Amino acid sequence: MSCSTLTLLTPAHPGVGKSSTYRSIRVCVCAGPDVWRRTPDPHSDSEPWSSTETQTQSPGPPQRHRLRALVLHRDRLRALVLHRDRLRALVLHRDTDSEPWSSTETQTQSPGPPQRQRQTERGRRRTMMLRRAAWMLLAAVCVHSAAAAVLKVDASQDGGGVGGDTISHSLTLLQRLEALLLQGNGSDVSLRVETPSADEVKVIQAHALVLSLQSPVFDEILQSRNSSTLVLKESADCAAVFDKFIRYLYCGEISLRVDQATPLHKLASKYQVLGLQQGITQYMTHNLARDSSSGHVAGWYEYAVQAGDGPLRDSCLQYMAWNLSSVLQSGEWASVSSQLLMSLLQRSDLVLQSEMELFAALEAWIIQNDPDGLTAENALRAVRYAMMPPRELFRLQTQSSVLARYQESVRDLLYMSYQFHSASPLHMAKYFDVNCSLFMPRNYLSPAWGSPWIITNPSRDDRSTSFQTQLGPSGHDSSKRVTWNALFSPRWLPLSMRPMYTETGAMQPTRVDGGRPRIIITPATSSADFAGVNFQKTVLVMAQQQHGKVVVKHVYNFHQSTEENGDFLSEADLYRRTSDYLLDSSLFLHIVVKPLYQSLITSKN
């Protein structure tokens, strides 16, 4: 699209006889199909046209006629743009033989010779024709400027070659609806919001038509009402945000804080405002990591269970499992329900420092809530004592008041844990059943189980690193170390498209453009100690939320390569510096290696 600027001298009062005063107007004309605008000359005495003067006026029939003329004469206006130099010269100077326009233009000119008079007459007629063309252009600019904020020309063309026009006053309509709610003009229903445990009553003047259109529950209530006042019984937290809820029905938007999400979701569910209900669910899902004074994720989980919101419940539970250390340190841990507690303890994908950290948090929860004996016993039996070093088990038995109180309930688990640490897993599997969660590690962040990996500019080249872990959690293997090599490639070719062998017969990694990120983790050496043990690798992908908090965003489990998953970092944008997956242009990972003994059980059977 190309734009040109015309400076025109126009009468100050067009259409009222001759005028002795003129004003300068600068017209910016764009050669695009649907854009004309007028820019006042900064040296002109005329006042600029303000955008607020035209936003609230709907175009009348004359304006519609001019809009049609604007579209139909598009080619004519483009021709005027192409001849702008000639137009400017003729408008400003009339003709080569005429005087420039000035305040003395309307004074009578003394007659000259006949030829001179004919030339002057032709120049005057030509000037008048061009003046009319200029006024047509200015009229088009005026009409378009009057609807600049509300007119949109459809780029698609119909059979007649003319695009469709859309006039929108949606923003003005929302502003007027909000003013209608605030001022209560034309209200035909009063909403009286009462709370059972408080004397305070909130009264809102509303309109039955708006309420009925937005909520089927309100529609049913209003059809069966006997008076102009509706008494609504709401809880204290819902009553506190009821005005926000009603404003959403009028304006279609809402501003809220973390502590207001649950009561607003309750109101949206109660009155069946599905758009708001889905929007708040999405808000809660995206703000699980936001900091709050006393924590909110556990409370949102409990509400999701009560409301039957499965997606929100699963999102909350997954966030707490992958960021359990921060949850255990929050103020809401002591108030979690026993149902949520058991749901977390039974998971193997918990991300935390060690099993000792989990036991300490469980012990504090039992002391704080004093649950019944069965709940406490079930919770203590969900702890994986075999993942604790023997010295920590001895300390717990002598110093933990909770374990001393319920020691009989977990005596068999402690006994099996000591046996697990005293012999090799291969030898123990010959006599005992180790196919239980007691011997399955979680995602521990301590150095014995893995290593963090920070990859700077991950979209550039392949990266590699090496780290060591213990052979296994058993005391028999605690002194044995395994060295691991890890390779990260930002554009790894899928297995189905990769050549199996090179000309020399050795398998080589191949990279091509368009590949997907991959990580391969292999042991640096082989050992007889690996017999009967499968090593599961887990990659924790850290991400920075919009409020700066770093959380575990994804957890990927595999045996050798993330290619086994197929979706490793599929949603990550590693090329954009502002990506949620990048912290200071670096990708933050944490690798955990966990030995699994199920293969030993299979060989025993």
N, C-alpha and C positions, 0 to 999 in steps of 0.2 A: 504494500500500500504506500503510495506517494502522496505527500501533502504539499500544498502551496498556499501562500498568504497573499491576499489582495487587500490593498488599502483604498477605501472608497470614500469620497466626499458625498454625503447625503444631506438632503434638507432636514432641518431640525423638526419640522412639522409636515410630513408628507401628506399629500392629499388635501391640503387647506390652501388652495390658491398658490400664488408664488411665494417663495420664502426668501427672505433676505439674510438668513443665518444658516450656516451649514455646520455639520459635525463630521469628524473623521472617524471611520469605522474600519477596523482591520478584520478581514474575513479569512479564516483558515479553511481551505477546502481540500479534503482528502479524496484521491481518485478511487478509493475503494467503493464497493457497491452500496454501502449503507451508512457512511459516516460523513456528516457535515457538522461543523461547529463554528460559532462566532466568538471571536475574541475582541473585546473592546480595546480601542487604541488608548494606550496610557496617557496620550496627550489630548485626548478628547474630553469634552465637558460632560459627555453622557455618562450615566452611571452604569456599572457593569450589571449584567443580568445574573442574579444569584440563583444557585441551584435550588434553594429552598422555596423559591417562588413557584416553581413548576412541579414539584414533586407531589403535591396533594391535589392538583387539578387534573380532572379527567378530560381528554380531548373531546371537544364538541364536534358537531357536523362540519363546520368550516375547516377545523383542523384535520378531520379525517379526509376531507376533499384534498387538502393540501398535501397530506401524507401520500395519498394515491398519486397526485401529480408529481410528487417528489420521486416516487419509484418509477412512474411511467416516463418521466423526462430525464432519466438518469444519464442517457447518452448526450442529451443536450447540455447538461451541466458539465459533463466531462469535456465537451467541446469548448465550453467557456473557460475551463481550466487551462486547456491547451493554448488558448488565445488570450491568456491573462495579460500579457504585455501590451497587446493592442487595446484591450479593454481599459487597462489602467491609463494608457496614453490618451485614449479618446475621452474617457470620463473626466480626466483631470484637465485636459486642454481642448475638449470639444473637437477641434479640428486644427489642422496646421494653420488655418487663417483666422481662427477664433481666439478670443481671450480666455485665459484660465478662469475656472469658476472662482468667484469671490463674492464678498458681500455686495458688490456693485453689479452683479451679473444681471439683475432684473431691470437695470436702468435702460431707458430707450436709447438705441444706437442711431446715430445720424445716417440717413440713407446715403448710399454711394452710387456709383455707376450701375447700370442694370446687370452687367456681368458679375460685378462684385456682390450685388444683392442676391443673384441666383446662387452663387457659391455659398454665401452666408446662409441662405435658406436651406440648401442641401446639407450643409454642415449641421444646421440646427435640427433638421429632421433626423439625421443620422445620430446625433447626440441624444435626441429624445428616445429613439429606438433602443440605443444601448443603455440609456438610463432605465427604461422599462425592464430590460433584461437584468440589469443590476438589481433592481427592486424585486424581481422574481427570485433571484438568487438569495437576496436577504430575507425574503419572505419564507423561502424554504428553510434557511438557517434558523429563523425565528421559530417555525413550527417544530423543527427537530430539536432545538434547544429546549423548547417547552416540555418535551417528553424525553429528554436525554437520559434520565435515570430510569425510565419505565418502558422505553421502546426497544424491541429487539427484532431484527429482521431475520427470518428463517433462511438459512443458507440453501436449503433445498428448494428446487424450483418445481412448480406444477406444470401441467401441460401447456399453459399459456405463457410460460416463461417468467411469471411474476412470483416472487417469494411471498410467503405468508408472514404477517406481522403479529407479534405478541406484545400486548400491553400489560405490564405487571405492576400492581401496587401492593404486593404482598407485605413489604416492610411497613408501609404506611398503615395497612390494615391491621397488622400485629400491634403497632403502636396505639392505634385507636381502640383495639380490643383491650389492651392493657389499661388504657385510660378509662375505658368503660368499667372495668373491674374495680379500679382504684377509687373512682368517683361514685360508683354505684348508680349511674344514670340509667333510667329505664329498668331497674331491677324489679323482677317479679317473684323472686323467691329469696328467703333469708335462711342461711345455713347456720344453725345454732349448734356449735361443737362443744360437747360436755365431756368431762372426764369423771369416772366414778369416784376417785379419791381426792378430788380437788374442787374448790368452790368457784374457781375461775372458769368463765364461759367466754368462748370466742364466737363472735357473730360476723358473718361474711355476707354481704349483699351480692347476689349472683343472678344469673339469667338462665331460665329453664331450658331455653333452646340450646345454649352452649353446653350445659351439663348433659343434656340428653344425647347430643351428637357425639360427645367424647366418651361417655360411659353408659353401657347398657344397664348397669345397676341403678345409676341415677335416673335413667329413662323410666325404668319400672317403678321406682319410688315416686317420681313426679306424676306419673299417670294415675297413681292411687292415692295421692295426697288429698287431705281435706282442708288444708289451710296453706297460706303462703309461707309458713315457717316449717322447716325440716329440722328435727332434733336428731343429731348424730352422736352416738356414743363412741368415743375413741379413747385409747390408752393415752397416758400422759405424753409419751414420746411421739405418738402419731399426731396428737393435738398440737404439739409444738411446731410441727412442720406442715400443718394442714393448709395454711395460706400458700406455701410454696406449691403444694399439690394442686390447688385450685388455679393458681397462676399458670401452671403447665397446661391445664385444660384450655386456657384462653390463648396462650402465646406459643405453646409447643416447645418451650425450652425451660431449663431449670438449672440452677446453680446449687451445689450441695457440698457438704463436708463429709469426711469419712464416717463420723458418728451419726449422720443423718441418713445414710444409705438404707439401713434396715427399716426404720419407720416409713420412709418413702416407698420402699418395696412392699411393705405391708399394705399401705393405702392403694398402691397400684394393683396389687393382687385382689384386694377386697372389692374394689370398684371396677375391676376388669378393664383397666387401661393398659392394654397389652404393649403398646409402644413404649410407655414409661417403664413398665415392668422389665422388658427386655433390655432397655437402655441402662437401667440401674444394675441389672445382672452383669452386663458387660463392663460397667464402671467398677463394680466390685472385683471382677476377675482381673482387671488391669491395675488395680490399686492394692493388691494383696501385700506388696512390699512397702507400702507407704508407712512412714513412721507415725505412731500415735502414742499418746501418753500411757495408756494401759494395754495396748494391743487390741486388735480387732479381728484377726483371722479366725481364731477359735470361736468367737461370738458369731461371725458370719457363717461358719460351718454349722453351728448348732441351729441357727435360724434356717439354713438351707435344708437341714434334715427335717425340721418341723414343717416347713412350707412345701416339702416335696420337690425342691429344685435340685434335680440330679446333677446337671452340669456345674452349678455353683458349688455344690457339696464336694464333687470330685476335684474341682480346681483348688478349693481350700485345703483338702486333705493332701493333695500332691504337693502343694507349696509347703505345708508344714513338714511333710516327710523329707523333702529335699533341702530344707533350711531349718532342720530341727534344732540346731544349736542356738540360733537366734530366738526360736520360740521358747526354748527352755529357759532362756534368760529374760524373757518378757514378763510383764506383770500379770498377764492373763493365764500363765501356765498353772498356777495354783487353783484356778477356778474352772479348769476344763472338766467336762463330764467324764464319768467312768467309761462310757461308750466310746468317746473319742480317744481316751487313754488306751483302751484295748486295741482300737483300730490302728493306732500308731505302733504299739509294742509288737504287734504281730507282723509288721512289714519288714522285709529284708532290704528294701531300698532306702532306708533311713540314712541321711547324711549327717554325721556328727563326728566329734573328735575320737571318741572311744566308747566302749560299752560301759566303762566306769562313769562317764559323764551322764549316760542315760540312767544308771542305777541311782546316782546321787539325786537327780531330778525326781525320780520315782519315789525315793525315800522322803523327800521334802513334800511331795504331793500327799503321800499317805499320812504324814504327821499333820499337815494342814487340814485335810478333809476328814480324817478318821473314818474311812469307809467300813462297811461290814466285812467280816472275816473272809467270806468267799471272794469278794471283789479284790481284797488285798492279796489273797493267795494266788488268784489267777494272774494278777499283774506281776507279782514277784516271779512266778513260774515262766513268764514270757521273757525274762531277762536271759541273755545268752552268756552264762557264766563261763563257759569253756573259752570264750574270746578274751577273758581277763587273765593276765599273768598269775601264776600261783601265789606270788607275794601279795597281790591285791586281794585274792580270795582269802588268804589268812587274815589280812587286815580287816576285811568286812566281817568275818566271823567273830572277831574280837572287839570291834568298835561300833558296829552298826546296831542301834537299838531296834530298828525295824526287823532286821534279819534275825536278831536274837529272839524276837517275839514270834516270828513265823518260821523258825528254822526247821521245824518238823515238816513243814509243807514243801520245802525245797531241799531237804536233805539228800534225796536221790540225785537231784541235778548237781549238787556240789560234789557228791561222790563220783559221778561220771566225769565231771570236769577235771578232778584230780587225776583220774585214770587216763584221761585224754592227754594230759600234760606229761605223764610219766612214761609213755611208750609212743612208738611211731604210729601214725594213723594206719599204715598197712598192717602192722601187727595187731592193733586194737580191733580192726575191722574183722579179724578172724573169730573173735569171741563176743563182740558186742555190736549192737545195732547202732550205727552212727548216722542213719538216715533220718535225721530230725533237725529242726531249726537250731538246736543247741550248738551244732557244729558248723553252722552256716554263717559266715561273716556278713556284716552290714558294710556300708560304704564309710569306712573310717578314714579320717583325714590325717591321722598321725603318721610320722615319717616311716614307720615300719611297714606300712601298707601301700605306700605309693609316693608320688611326688607331684608338686605343682609344675606347670609348664606354661611359660609366658612366651607367646609367639609374636614378635614385632613385625608389623606390616605383613600380615598372613597371606595377602593376595599375591605376593610377588613370586617367591621361589619355594622350593622344597626345603623343609627344615628337619633336623634330626636331633635327638637327645638320648642320653643314657641315664639310668637310675637303678638303684638297688632296693630290693624288698626282702623281708624274711621269707624263708621257704614256706612257712606255715605258722599258724597261731599256736601250735602245740609246743610245749616246753622242750620237747625232744628236738624240734627243728628251729628253735628260736635263735640259735647261734649260726645257722646256715643262711647264706645270702645268695640271692639270684640277681644277676645283672640283666637288665632289659634294654633293648634298643627300640626306640620309637621313631617313626618316620611320618612326617606330616606333608601332604601334598595338596595344594589348593585346587588343582585341576587333574585329578586322578582319573584315568580311563577305566570305564566299567570292565569287569572281567570278560563279558561276552564280546567286547570289541578289542580286547588286548591280545596281541600275538603271544602265544604260550612260550615260545623259545626263540632266541636269536640264532644267527647263523653259527655261532660258536657252541650252541647248545645250552647256554646258561640263561636262566630267566632274568629279565631285566625290567625294572619299572619304566613305564612309558607315560609321558604326559602329552596331552593335546589341549588345544583351546576348547572351551565348552565343557570340560570335565567338571566333576564335583569334588569337594574336599573329602579327603580320606586320611585315616591314621592306621598304620600297621605297627603292631607291637609284637616283638619276637624275643625269645631269650638269646643272650649273647653266646651261651654255651649250653651243651646238653649234659645231663647228669643222671646217674642211676637213681638219685633221690626223687626224680620226677615220676618214677614209675607209679602208675595207678592214680595220679593226681592230674586233674584238669584245672587250668588256671583261667578264671574268668576275668577279663579286663573291663573296667568301667571308666568311661571318660565323663567327667562332670564339666559342663560348659557354663561358665559364669557370664552374667550379663548385668548391665547397669540399667536400673529402672530410671524413669523420668525424674525421680526425686534424688538421684545420686546414690542410692543404696545398691550395693552389689549382692546379687542373689544367684543361686543355682537355677538356671533356666531350663536346662535339658540334662538328662542322664541317658547315656548310651552304653549298652552291655554287648560285648562280643568276645570271641575267643582269640582271634588273630587280627582281624581287620574290621574297621567300621563298615566296610563294603557289605558285610553280612546284614547290616541294618537296612541300608538302602535310603535312609532319610537323614543321614548324618549332616548336620548344619544345612539342611535343605532350605530353611527359612532365613538363614543368616546372610546379610549383605556385607561381605568382607572388603568391598571396594569403597564403601562410603565411610568417611571418617566419623560421621555422627551416628553410625549404626549402634544399636543397643548392645551388640555383641562385642564391640570394641571399646576398650578402656585405654585412653591415650594412644590410639592407633594400634593397640595390641590385643591379641586374643588370649584370654585367660582360661586355661584348662587345668584340671587336676585329674591325674591318672591313679586309679586304684586297682591293685592286682589281688584277687581273692582265690585261694585254693579251694576246690570243691572235691568231695570224696565220694560222690555217688558211684563213680566207676568202681570203687573198691567194693561197694555193696553188691554190685552186679557180678563181680568176679567171685564173691563169696557164695552167692546163691547158685 
